């Protein structure tokens, strides 16, 4: 996950007594008593390529805590090459294991080959003073020979390279990362903008593309189905790439999985799943009052046959989700309750999807517009996974 401000304890950069920043910073080791902190920086060398004189470029560095103890980053600064390289927002602080942050390095070109070093101090016992080389190449001078009348070659657009990792996850319970940091500029320039967007998602899904730059991490789909992300990159010449597409498959697990969503907001709909022979609003009915992330004991011993209400939505249009990893033998019934007191009046189409063993076994969309109504939708028989559509008056 990306580190937020709640996870960071900021430390000041080391200053000279005169008040000016020193050109060097002294390593500070602070090994923890349990576990070992470890820092990882990607990329290990930042190469800006060829940037024309007078132009600027930016590159992203990912700093990750990959050890099994808190990584304390005490300071970071550009030591060598600070005339042309700049660290925009230093992020010293405490990083728990498996957290990360992104650092932005800018380069202002004078046309010459330039090198620099970003220095990062931490309590990593193996690398307390991490040095990240910074490099920019010299601009190739124009040919002043006899072919001065020839026009220069046209600029070429960058290339977007994208993927989603992993490309198949369990909806709601797992996350995926949209990755675009392998994109490149074909004429030696740099990528200055990464435009990620979610161009396709299953009906009822509300999860948005996460924020970020090249990589967008922690995407958690809320409905089973296929999600397609699009990446377009822009180089320092202002040219845009052709779009790159990555496809994520969000699965519904191997047990019983029930989804619900509706059309108009302001009309609270509640999903109910009844156990074999169950009664509405009792403990044989899984719904918002007793089943949010567990709490009911159905079937035999253990929890794998117990229902869980993973998602409950009030002001929006869903989705809501109830699932059972290993449902016991019997017939389960799905109801939709038009919760009274919500403000929307009129037709409101409600969709229910039923998955069993990872397969969509039943789906239907119905108008539910009677406040307080418990609308029966479907029976699901386990272990066959067969379904029976239900009709009749509201309860």
Backbone torsions as a table, in degrees:
resi	resn	phi	psi	omega
1	UNK	NA	158.5	178.6
2	UNK	-83.9	141.1	-178.6
3	UNK	-71.6	134.3	174.6
4	UNK	-105.1	175.7	-178.1
5	UNK	-64.9	-20.5	177.7
6	UNK	-71.1	-18.0	-177.3
7	UNK	-97.9	-6.9	-170.9
8	UNK	-107.4	129.6	170.0
9	UNK	-107.2	112.4	-171.1
10	UNK	-80.4	141.7	175.2
11	UNK	-118.8	144.3	177.8
12	UNK	-73.9	150.6	171.6
13	UNK	-69.6	151.6	-179.5
14	UNK	-72.1	130.3	-176.6
15	UNK	-119.7	151.8	172.0
16	UNK	-73.9	159.7	179.8
17	UNK	-60.6	-26.3	179.7
18	UNK	-71.7	-12.2	-178.4
19	UNK	99.0	-6.9	179.6
20	UNK	-94.3	150.9	179.4
21	UNK	-72.6	133.4	177.0
22	UNK	-72.8	159.9	177.9
23	UNK	-87.8	-2.6	176.0
24	UNK	-134.9	154.2	175.0
25	UNK	-129.1	143.2	-170.8
26	UNK	-93.8	129.8	179.9
27	UNK	-60.1	143.4	174.6
28	UNK	-126.7	117.7	178.7
29	UNK	-94.0	134.2	179.3
30	UNK	-142.4	66.4	-175.1
31	UNK	-66.1	135.4	178.8
32	UNK	-76.9	165.6	-179.6
33	UNK	-77.8	-30.5	-179.1
34	UNK	-121.6	127.9	178.2
35	UNK	78.7	176.4	-177.1
36	UNK	-130.7	123.4	175.0
37	UNK	-75.1	150.7	178.1
38	UNK	-148.3	133.9	179.7
39	UNK	-100.8	143.6	174.0
40	UNK	-135.0	132.9	-179.3
41	UNK	-122.0	130.3	-178.2
42	UNK	-133.1	120.7	2.2
43	UNK	-81.0	162.6	-180.0
44	UNK	-73.4	-27.1	174.7
45	UNK	-129.5	133.0	-179.9
46	UNK	-101.2	112.1	-177.5
47	UNK	-111.0	112.8	-178.5
48	UNK	-82.1	-6.9	-178.0
49	UNK	71.5	-147.4	-179.5
50	UNK	-101.6	116.7	177.7
51	UNK	-115.1	122.7	-179.0
52	UNK	-56.9	146.8	179.7
53	UNK	-57.3	136.6	179.8
54	UNK	89.0	-7.3	179.3
55	UNK	-104.7	163.7	-178.5
56	UNK	-124.8	157.2	179.6
57	UNK	-145.9	161.7	179.8
58	UNK	-133.6	145.3	176.3
59	UNK	-131.8	150.2	-178.8
60	UNK	-106.0	133.2	174.0
61	UNK	-115.8	132.4	176.0
62	UNK	-100.0	121.2	176.6
63	UNK	-104.0	121.4	-175.1
64	UNK	-123.1	145.0	171.7
65	UNK	-96.7	105.1	-172.1
66	UNK	-113.4	8.8	176.5
67	UNK	-88.3	-164.5	179.5
68	UNK	-115.7	23.2	174.8
69	UNK	-146.8	162.7	-177.2
70	UNK	-60.4	129.1	176.5
71	UNK	-92.6	118.6	177.5
72	UNK	-100.3	110.6	177.1
73	UNK	-95.5	111.6	-172.5
74	UNK	-89.5	-25.3	-179.2
75	UNK	-165.6	156.4	173.4
76	UNK	-156.1	137.9	177.9
77	UNK	-164.8	159.9	172.4
78	UNK	-82.6	118.5	179.3
79	UNK	-89.9	-63.0	179.9
80	UNK	-94.9	140.1	176.8
81	UNK	82.3	19.4	-176.6
82	UNK	-69.1	-10.2	176.0
83	UNK	-67.6	-29.3	-177.1
84	UNK	-121.0	-24.7	178.9
85	UNK	-101.9	139.7	-179.1
86	UNK	-136.7	132.0	169.9
87	UNK	-90.0	111.8	-170.6
88	UNK	-67.4	-50.6	-176.1
89	UNK	-132.1	91.9	176.1
90	UNK	-58.2	140.9	-177.9
91	UNK	-128.5	60.1	172.6
92	UNK	-68.5	158.9	179.6
93	UNK	152.5	-169.4	-178.8
94	UNK	-102.5	127.8	-177.4
95	UNK	-119.1	116.9	176.8
96	UNK	-69.1	159.9	177.2
97	UNK	-54.4	141.9	177.6
98	UNK	69.1	20.4	170.7
99	UNK	-108.5	166.4	-174.8
100	UNK	-156.1	166.6	173.2
101	UNK	-148.4	165.9	179.9
102	UNK	-115.8	135.3	178.6
103	UNK	-112.1	139.3	-179.5
104	UNK	-109.4	122.7	176.4
105	UNK	-109.3	129.1	176.2
106	UNK	-109.6	154.2	179.4
107	UNK	-134.3	127.7	174.9
108	UNK	-107.1	114.2	-169.0
109	UNK	-83.7	138.8	167.5
110	UNK	-110.1	9.2	176.9
111	UNK	91.2	-10.4	-177.5
112	UNK	-98.9	164.3	173.4
113	UNK	-69.1	129.7	-173.1
114	UNK	-134.0	139.7	176.1
115	UNK	-127.2	156.4	177.7
116	UNK	-158.6	178.4	-179.8
117	UNK	-141.1	128.7	167.8
118	UNK	-95.0	123.0	-178.5
119	UNK	-107.5	130.8	-179.8
120	UNK	-126.4	122.8	179.2
121	UNK	-102.8	136.1	-179.0
122	UNK	-151.9	178.1	177.8
123	UNK	-93.4	17.9	172.6
124	UNK	-65.9	114.3	-175.4
125	UNK	-64.8	-25.5	180.0
126	UNK	-85.9	-23.7	-177.7
127	UNK	-144.9	67.2	-177.9
128	UNK	-68.9	-22.5	179.4
129	UNK	-126.8	93.8	-177.5
130	UNK	-90.4	124.9	179.6
131	UNK	-110.6	125.7	178.9
132	UNK	-109.4	109.7	178.9
133	UNK	-64.3	139.7	176.4
134	UNK	-116.3	135.8	-172.6
135	UNK	-144.1	137.3	171.0
136	UNK	-137.3	140.2	-174.6
137	UNK	-94.3	157.9	-178.8
138	UNK	-70.7	145.2	174.9
139	UNK	-72.0	132.9	178.7
140	UNK	-74.2	122.8	-177.5
141	UNK	-66.0	151.3	177.7
142	UNK	-65.2	146.6	177.0
143	UNK	-71.3	120.7	-179.6
144	UNK	-102.9	17.2	-178.3
145	UNK	-77.8	-154.3	-173.3
146	UNK	-73.8	-12.3	-176.4
147	UNK	-95.7	33.0	-177.1
148	UNK	-64.2	-19.2	-179.6
149	UNK	-80.3	-11.9	-179.2
150	UNK	-71.6	141.5	176.8
151	UNK	-78.5	145.7	179.0
152	UNK	-67.9	155.6	179.2
153	UNK	-63.3	146.5	-178.8
154	UNK	-67.5	151.6	175.6
155	UNK	-69.1	146.1	179.7
156	UNK	-111.2	148.9	-176.9
157	UNK	-74.1	154.6	176.1
158	UNK	-73.5	172.5	-179.1
159	UNK	-120.8	124.8	176.0
160	UNK	-86.3	127.7	176.5
161	UNK	-120.4	122.0	-172.6
162	UNK	-139.2	157.1	173.3
163	UNK	-158.8	166.2	171.4
164	UNK	-123.8	132.8	-173.0
165	UNK	-133.3	125.6	-11.8
166	UNK	-70.6	166.0	-177.1
167	UNK	-93.5	2.7	173.0
168	UNK	-144.0	123.8	-178.7
169	UNK	-140.9	166.1	174.9
170	UNK	-81.5	124.3	-180.0
171	UNK	-56.5	146.5	177.5
172	UNK	72.1	-45.1	-169.7
173	UNK	-90.4	-17.0	-177.5
174	UNK	-130.3	162.9	-179.1
175	UNK	-126.2	160.1	177.9
176	UNK	-133.9	159.9	179.8
177	UNK	-116.2	132.5	172.7
178	UNK	-89.7	119.9	-169.8
179	UNK	-114.2	127.6	179.8
180	UNK	-136.9	11.8	-173.2
181	UNK	-77.4	1.2	173.5
182	UNK	-91.7	1.9	176.7
183	UNK	-63.3	153.0	-175.0
184	UNK	-149.8	164.2	177.3
185	UNK	-105.3	126.7	-172.8
186	UNK	-71.6	-20.8	-179.3
187	UNK	-104.8	22.2	173.2
188	UNK	87.3	3.2	177.4
189	UNK	-80.2	-161.8	-177.7
190	UNK	-127.7	156.4	176.7
191	UNK	-87.5	126.2	-178.1
192	UNK	-112.5	-8.6	-179.4
193	UNK	-150.7	136.7	177.9
194	UNK	-120.1	110.0	-177.2
195	UNK	-101.3	95.5	177.0
196	UNK	-93.2	140.2	173.4
197	UNK	-149.3	153.5	176.6
198	UNK	-96.1	109.3	-172.5
199	UNK	-97.6	-11.2	178.6
200	UNK	-154.0	138.6	178.9
201	UNK	-153.4	157.7	178.8
202	UNK	-64.0	155.0	175.5
203	UNK	-57.3	135.4	178.8
204	UNK	92.3	-13.8	-178.0
205	UNK	-72.1	141.7	179.4
206	UNK	-123.9	-7.0	-178.1
207	UNK	-65.2	132.8	-178.2
208	UNK	-100.5	163.4	174.1
209	UNK	-64.2	128.2	-179.6
210	UNK	-63.5	158.7	175.3
211	UNK	-75.5	167.3	-180.0
212	UNK	145.0	-160.9	179.2
213	UNK	-120.6	-106.1	-178.4
214	UNK	-66.1	-39.8	-177.0
215	UNK	-115.7	133.6	179.2
216	UNK	-115.5	110.1	-169.3
217	UNK	-106.6	155.8	172.7
218	UNK	79.3	31.8	177.7
219	UNK	-75.2	123.0	-176.9
220	UNK	-120.9	98.9	-178.7
221	UNK	-67.0	140.3	-177.3
222	UNK	-104.7	-1.6	176.1
223	UNK	-136.4	142.1	177.6
224	UNK	-68.5	143.8	177.8
225	UNK	141.5	-164.7	-173.8
226	UNK	-101.5	132.3	177.0
227	UNK	-119.8	134.3	-179.9
228	UNK	-120.3	122.2	175.9
229	UNK	-101.2	144.1	178.9
230	UNK	-118.6	135.8	176.5
231	UNK	-122.4	128.6	169.7
232	UNK	-124.0	130.7	179.5
233	UNK	-112.3	154.0	-179.4
234	UNK	-124.0	133.3	-179.4
235	UNK	-94.9	179.7	-175.5
236	UNK	-71.4	-8.4	172.7
237	UNK	-90.8	-1.1	-179.3
238	UNK	85.4	8.5	-179.7
239	UNK	-87.1	141.1	-179.7
240	UNK	-103.6	147.2	179.0
241	UNK	-82.6	167.0	164.5
242	UNK	-67.4	152.1	-179.4
243	UNK	-69.0	146.2	172.7
244	UNK	-113.9	140.5	-176.1
245	UNK	-120.7	140.4	175.0
246	UNK	-130.2	140.7	-174.0
247	UNK	-117.3	129.7	177.8
248	UNK	-113.3	132.2	175.9
249	UNK	-105.7	113.7	177.0
250	UNK	-96.5	117.3	-174.5
251	UNK	-93.3	166.9	-178.9
252	UNK	-105.4	15.3	178.6
253	UNK	76.0	-176.7	-174.6
254	UNK	-102.0	-5.3	-177.2
255	UNK	-99.5	-140.7	177.5
256	UNK	-98.2	127.7	-173.1
257	UNK	-136.4	119.8	-177.4
258	UNK	-121.6	124.7	178.4
259	UNK	-114.3	149.5	174.1
260	UNK	-144.1	140.6	171.2
261	UNK	-152.0	162.2	-175.2
262	UNK	-136.9	176.6	-167.3
263	UNK	-89.8	-47.2	-172.2
264	UNK	-109.3	132.6	176.3
265	UNK	-75.4	170.8	-178.2
266	UNK	78.5	13.6	179.2
267	UNK	-138.2	91.9	-172.6
268	UNK	-67.6	117.0	174.2
269	UNK	-107.3	139.5	-179.9
270	UNK	-121.2	135.6	179.5
271	UNK	-90.1	133.6	176.9
272	UNK	-125.9	136.3	173.7
273	UNK	-125.5	118.9	-178.9
274	UNK	-96.0	137.4	173.0
275	UNK	-67.2	170.3	178.0
276	UNK	-56.4	116.6	-178.0
277	UNK	75.2	17.0	-174.5
278	UNK	-73.1	164.0	-179.3
279	UNK	-122.3	136.6	-178.7
280	UNK	-56.4	139.1	176.4
281	UNK	63.1	12.7	171.4
282	UNK	-102.0	-178.2	-179.4
283	UNK	-73.2	-3.0	170.6
284	UNK	-92.6	10.2	177.7
285	UNK	-125.5	118.9	176.4
286	UNK	-88.6	117.8	178.0
287	UNK	-155.7	-173.8	-168.9
288	UNK	-59.6	-28.5	-173.1
289	UNK	-79.1	-19.0	-173.0
290	UNK	-139.8	0.9	-165.9
291	UNK	-132.6	8.4	-178.0
292	UNK	-66.0	114.1	-177.0
293	UNK	54.4	42.4	173.7
294	UNK	102.7	-171.1	177.2
295	UNK	119.4	-16.3	179.4
296	UNK	-107.8	147.5	179.0
297	UNK	-112.0	98.8	178.0
298	UNK	-110.1	161.3	175.7
299	UNK	67.5	-139.6	-177.8
300	UNK	-92.3	-156.6	179.1
301	UNK	-72.4	162.3	-177.7
302	UNK	86.7	179.3	-176.0
303	UNK	-113.6	-7.3	-175.2
304	UNK	-67.3	-20.8	178.8
305	UNK	-102.1	12.7	178.7
306	UNK	-96.6	146.8	-179.1
307	UNK	-80.8	154.5	176.7
308	UNK	-136.9	126.7	171.0
309	UNK	-89.7	100.8	-176.3
310	UNK	-77.4	-38.5	-176.0
311	UNK	-130.5	133.1	174.6
312	UNK	-135.1	122.9	-176.2
313	UNK	-119.4	136.7	-179.4
314	UNK	-109.3	-57.4	-172.0
315	UNK	-84.3	-17.8	-172.8
316	UNK	-96.0	-140.5	-179.1
317	UNK	-122.5	26.5	-175.9
318	UNK	90.0	-164.1	3.4
319	UNK	-81.6	163.7	166.5
320	UNK	-119.2	152.2	-173.5
321	UNK	-146.1	133.4	171.0
322	UNK	-126.7	134.1	177.6
323	UNK	-141.4	156.2	174.6
324	UNK	-131.5	122.1	-176.8
325	UNK	-61.5	-49.4	-177.8
326	UNK	-134.4	78.9	-175.1
327	UNK	-64.1	141.7	176.8
328	UNK	-71.8	161.5	178.6
329	UNK	-59.7	138.2	178.6
330	UNK	149.4	-173.4	179.7
331	UNK	-116.3	123.7	-179.1
332	UNK	-105.9	145.9	-175.7
333	UNK	-123.0	135.8	179.4
334	UNK	-104.8	128.3	173.2
335	UNK	-121.4	153.5	169.3
336	UNK	-119.1	126.7	-178.8
337	UNK	-106.3	121.5	172.6
338	UNK	-81.8	95.1	-171.5
339	UNK	-63.1	128.1	-176.5
340	UNK	-70.4	152.4	177.0
341	UNK	100.7	-13.3	177.3
342	UNK	-74.6	156.0	-166.0
343	UNK	-87.4	-22.9	-172.6
344	UNK	-73.5	132.0	177.1
345	UNK	-122.8	129.2	179.0
346	UNK	133.5	-175.9	-178.3
347	UNK	-62.9	135.0	177.3
348	UNK	-143.2	108.7	-178.1
349	UNK	-79.7	127.5	-178.8
350	UNK	-114.2	130.2	178.8
351	UNK	-109.1	134.0	174.2
352	UNK	-122.0	128.4	174.1
353	UNK	-113.2	134.5	177.9
354	UNK	-120.1	120.5	175.3
355	UNK	-110.1	143.8	173.9
356	UNK	-142.5	127.9	-176.4
357	UNK	62.4	29.2	178.9
358	UNK	83.4	-0.2	-177.8
359	UNK	-112.3	142.5	175.0
360	UNK	-73.8	112.4	-175.8
361	UNK	-97.8	-24.7	-174.9
362	UNK	-161.1	140.6	173.3
363	UNK	-149.2	145.6	177.4
364	UNK	-159.0	150.3	176.4
365	UNK	-123.7	126.9	-177.4
366	UNK	-134.8	152.2	174.2
367	UNK	-79.9	121.9	176.3
368	UNK	-122.5	112.1	-174.4
369	UNK	-143.6	25.5	178.8
370	UNK	-115.0	110.0	-176.8
371	UNK	-56.4	133.5	179.6
372	UNK	84.8	-3.3	-176.4
373	UNK	-74.4	136.4	167.6
374	UNK	-104.2	102.6	-175.3
375	UNK	-92.6	117.7	176.0
376	UNK	-73.6	134.2	-177.6
377	UNK	-111.2	-53.7	-169.7
378	UNK	-160.3	147.1	167.2
379	UNK	-100.5	139.6	175.3
380	UNK	-122.4	124.9	-178.8
381	UNK	-101.6	129.1	179.4
382	UNK	-114.1	134.0	19.8
383	UNK	-97.4	1.7	-174.8
384	UNK	-70.3	-28.5	-176.4
385	UNK	79.1	9.2	179.4
386	UNK	-71.6	153.2	-177.0
387	UNK	-127.4	151.7	176.9
388	UNK	-134.3	117.5	178.1
389	UNK	-66.7	139.3	-179.2
390	UNK	-112.7	141.4	174.5
391	UNK	-134.0	168.7	179.0
392	UNK	136.3	173.9	-176.4
393	UNK	-68.2	151.5	176.9
394	UNK	-64.9	148.4	174.1
395	UNK	-94.6	NA	NA
